[in-house]
């Protein structure tokens, strides 16, 4: 995918900045460990893991092709800065309902950001999945979204979903479908097309609209962004007693383990009867 390609480009530059013109066959395990230690000083665990996995994949390919003879990524210890970990803030169930109510009351069909935020809270879909929806993907009788593609606002093109398991149908409340039908006034194949701006919402405009709503509701969440709405959706599902395997399928995760890794802390909170406040 485009995002994977961009990750490889970024990690390639990181390696080049550190090792210069050193050839792969001349990089030792100790030198690579020093690189990981240096990189980990200013990056979170997940970022370091992604970088290392990317490098390991390249090294394995080089081994198979006979370009190098030793795996300098073998048995490397991951070093990271725990303070850099992303601390996602959540809304309480009451705040989620308040946000939906606010977006519903202030909605303007020609400017679909309100509808986009409501759809994210009810479906848990990613921003690129939602903006990629066309009316053919909406079953107004079965009350479902069919997620089979994404929209890249940089290239202005459709792209594939994050992985195969991300291709899915999501059931949503009928009241959401009824709201979305108001967007037909924009006269576009895209569900969230704005006739006013002649385009689809992007990350900047969606986050700006979300911040405006939170400010209006006096909800102070510094690190809250559009993707956090996906996490809020999970919080709500957990509060309703939805099983983890059902949540995993709804989110488009490859397996339950992925869901449990991402939302381990959230699951623990609900197991401890803390569903009244997700922070």
C-alpha positions in Angstrom: 0.0 0.0 0.0 1.0 3.7 -0.3 1.4 4.0 3.5 3.7 1.0 3.6 5.8 2.4 0.8 6.1 5.7 2.6 7.1 3.9 5.8 9.9 2.2 3.9 11.0 5.5 2.4 11.1 7.2 5.8 13.0 4.3 7.4 15.5 4.2 4.5 16.3 7.9 5.2 16.8 7.2 8.9 19.3 4.4 8.1 21.0 6.6 5.5 21.3 9.5 8.0 22.9 7.2 10.6 25.1 4.8 8.5 25.9 7.1 5.6 27.2 5.1 2.6 28.0 2.0 4.6 27.0 -1.1 2.7 24.6 -3.6 4.2 27.2 -6.3 4.2 29.5 -4.2 6.4 26.8 -3.4 9.1 27.4 -5.5 12.2 25.0 -6.5 14.9 26.7 -4.3 17.4 26.6 -1.3 15.0 22.9 -1.9 14.3 22.2 -2.3 18.1 23.8 1.1 18.6 21.5 2.5 15.9 18.4 1.1 17.6 19.6 2.4 21.0 20.2 5.9 19.5 16.8 5.9 17.7 15.0 4.5 20.7 16.2 7.4 22.9 13.7 9.7 21.2 11.0 7.4 20.0 8.1 5.3 21.4 8.2 1.5 21.6 5.8 1.0 18.7 7.8 3.3 16.4 11.0 1.4 17.1 9.3 -1.9 16.6 8.0 -0.8 13.2 11.4 0.4 12.1 13.1 -2.8 13.2 10.5 -5.0 11.5 11.0 -3.0 8.3 14.8 -3.4 8.4 14.5 -7.1 9.3 12.3 -7.6 6.2 14.8 -6.0 4.0 17.7 -8.0 5.5 15.8 -11.2 5.0 15.3 -10.4 1.3 19.0 -9.5 1.0 19.9 -12.9 2.6 17.7 -14.8 0.2 19.2 -13.0 -2.8 22.7 -13.6 -1.6 23.6 -9.9 -1.3 24.6 -10.4 2.4 25.6 -13.5 4.4 24.7 -12.5 7.9 21.5 -11.2 9.6 22.6 -8.1 11.6 19.1 -7.7 13.0 19.1 -11.2 14.8 18.5 -11.0 18.5 18.5 -7.2 18.7 17.2 -5.7 21.9 14.5 -3.1 21.3 15.3 0.2 23.1 12.7 2.9 23.4 11.6 6.0 25.3 8.6 5.2 27.4 7.7 8.9 27.8 7.2 9.1 24.0 4.3 6.6 24.1 1.1 8.1 22.6 -1.3 8.7 25.5 -4.7 8.6 23.8 -7.5 10.4 25.6 -10.9 8.9 25.6 -14.4 10.3 26.0 -16.8 9.0 28.6 -20.0 7.4 27.4 -21.8 10.6 28.4 -19.4 12.7 26.4 -19.8 10.4 23.4 -23.5 10.9 23.5 -23.1 14.7 24.0 -20.8 14.8 20.9 -23.3 12.9 18.8 -26.1 15.2 19.9 -24.0 18.3 19.2 -23.0 17.2 15.7 -26.6 16.2 14.9 -28.0 19.6 16.0 -25.4 21.6 14.1 -25.2 19.5 11.0 -25.1 21.2 7.5 -25.5 18.8 4.6 -23.4 21.0 2.3 -20.5 20.7 4.8 -20.4 17.0 5.8 -17.8 17.1 8.6 -20.6 16.8 11.2 -21.9 13.6 9.5 -18.4 12.3 9.2 -17.8 12.5 13.0 -21.2 10.9 13.7 -20.5 8.1 11.3 -17.1 7.4 12.9 -18.6 7.2 16.3 -21.3 4.8 15.2 -19.2 2.6 12.9 -15.6 2.7 14.2 -14.4 3.1 10.6 -11.1 4.8 9.7 -11.2 8.3 8.1 -9.9 7.0 4.8 -12.5 4.2 4.8 -15.3 6.7 5.4 -14.3 9.2 2.8 -13.9 6.4 0.3 -17.6 5.4 0.7 -19.8 5.9 -2.3 -23.6 5.5 -2.3 -23.2 2.0 -3.8 -21.5 1.0 -0.5 -24.6 2.0 1.6 -27.4 -0.5 2.1 -30.3 1.7 3.1 -32.5 -1.3 3.8 -30.0 -3.5 5.6 -28.4 -0.5 7.4 -24.8 -1.4 6.6 -21.6 0.1 5.2 -19.5 -2.0 2.8 -15.9 -1.2 3.3 -13.9 -2.3 0.3 -11.6 0.6 -0.5 -10.1 3.8 0.9 -9.6 7.3 -0.4 -6.2 9.0 -0.4 -6.7 12.7 -0.2 -3.1 13.4 -1.3 -3.3 11.5 -4.6 -7.0 12.0 -5.0 -7.4 8.3 -5.8 -9.0 5.2 -4.4 -6.7 2.8 -2.7 -6.9 -0.6 -1.1 -8.0 -1.2 2.5 -5.3 -1.6 5.2 -5.4 -5.4 4.8 -7.7 -8.1 3.6 -9.6 -8.3 6.9 -10.4 -4.6 6.6 -12.8 -5.5 3.7 -16.0 -5.9 5.7 -19.6 -4.9 6.2 -20.5 -2.8 9.2 -24.0 -2.7 10.6 -25.1 0.8 11.8 -28.2 2.3 13.3 -31.0 3.2 10.9 -30.9 6.8 12.3 -27.4 7.1 10.9 -28.5 5.9 7.5 -31.3 8.4 7.6 -28.9 11.2 8.5 -26.5 10.3 5.7 -29.3 10.3 3.1 -29.4 14.1 3.7 -26.0 14.3 2.0 -27.6 13.3 -1.3 -28.1 17.1 -1.7 -24.4 17.3 -2.7 -25.2 15.4 -5.9 -22.1 13.2 -5.9 -21.2 9.5 -6.0 -19.2 10.1 -2.8 -21.2 10.0 0.4 -19.2 12.7 2.2 -18.6 15.0 -0.8 -19.0 18.7 0.0 -20.7 20.8 -2.7 -19.5 23.9 -0.9 -15.8 23.0 -1.0 -16.0 20.8 -4.1 -14.1 18.0 -2.4 -14.0 15.4 0.4 -13.0 16.1 4.0 -9.3 15.4 4.8 -7.5 14.9 8.1 -7.0 18.6 8.7 -10.6 19.7 8.1 -12.0 16.7 10.0 -9.8 17.3 13.0 -10.5 21.1 12.9 -14.3 20.3 13.0 -13.8 17.8 15.8 -11.8 20.3 17.9 -14.5 23.0 17.3 -17.2 20.6 18.6 -15.2 19.6 21.7 -14.5 23.2 22.5 -18.2 24.0 22.2 -19.0 21.2 24.6 -16.2 22.3 27.0 -14.5 19.0 26.7 -10.7 19.4 27.1 -8.8 16.6 25.4 -5.4 17.8 24.2 -4.4 14.6 22.3 -7.9 13.8 21.0 -8.1 13.5 17.2 -10.3 12.0 14.6 -8.8 8.5 14.9 -9.7 8.7 18.6 -13.3 8.4 17.6 -12.5 4.8 16.5 -11.2 4.1 20.0 -14.4 5.7 21.5 -16.4 3.3 19.4 -14.5 0.4 21.0 -15.1 1.9 24.4 -18.9 2.0 23.7 -19.0 -1.5 22.4 -17.2 -2.8 25.5 -19.6 -0.9 27.7 -22.4 -2.8 25.9 -20.8 -6.1 26.6 -19.9 -6.9 23.0 -17.4 -9.8 22.8 -13.8 -9.0 21.7 -14.1 -11.3 18.6 -17.1 -9.3 17.4 -15.2 -6.0 18.0 -12.2 -7.3 16.0 -14.3 -8.2 13.0 -16.1 -4.8 13.2 -12.8 -2.9 13.2 -11.4 -5.0 10.4 -8.6 -6.5 12.5 -6.9 -9.6 11.2 -7.4 -11.4 14.5 -8.5 -10.9 18.1 -4.9 -10.7 19.2 -4.5 -7.5 17.3 -7.5 -6.0 19.0 -6.4 -7.1 22.5 -2.9 -5.6 22.0 -4.3 -2.2 20.9 -7.0 -2.0 23.5 -5.5 -4.1 26.4 -5.7 -1.1 28.8 -9.2 -0.3 27.8 -10.3 -3.9 28.2 -8.7 -4.1 31.6 -10.6 -0.9 32.7 -13.9 -2.4 31.8 -13.1 -5.7 33.5 -12.5 -3.6 36.6 -16.0 -2.0 36.2 -14.6 1.4 35.2 -16.8 1.8 32.1 -18.3 5.1 33.4 -15.2 7.0 32.6 -12.6 6.3 29.9 -9.6 8.4 30.3 
